């Protein structure tokens, strides 16, 4: 029983660390620039395919761990893990869905506090960008 509890805590901590890394590494204009998340193509070889597969698998694991974390605890840590997992997976409409969630004031404030701890600029909200034009 002690071993399973230790494993659960380790998996939870690792998933939160990965989630924090994903959120901190987002470009500051991710929400306001439709092409902000696009990176130059890595090619079409086996390494590119392997990278995409591993990224997708990590995203699925994060979503699963996030759902499990949301059940017994306050939804905060689980929600962050699910969000990071979704950011890693590619699917149609992902940018719109993520922008909607990250666009909420409380979520955006939390993510920007995390980014500030790692000396990263805050995410620019699409609404804030429109208001400054």
Secondary structure by P-SEA (a helix, b strand, c coil): caaaaaaaaaaaaaaaaaaaaaaaaccccccccccccccccccccaaaaaaaaaaaaaaaaaaaaaaaaaaacccaaaaaaaaaaaaaccccaaaaaaaaaaacaaaaaaaaaaaaaacccccccaaaaaaac
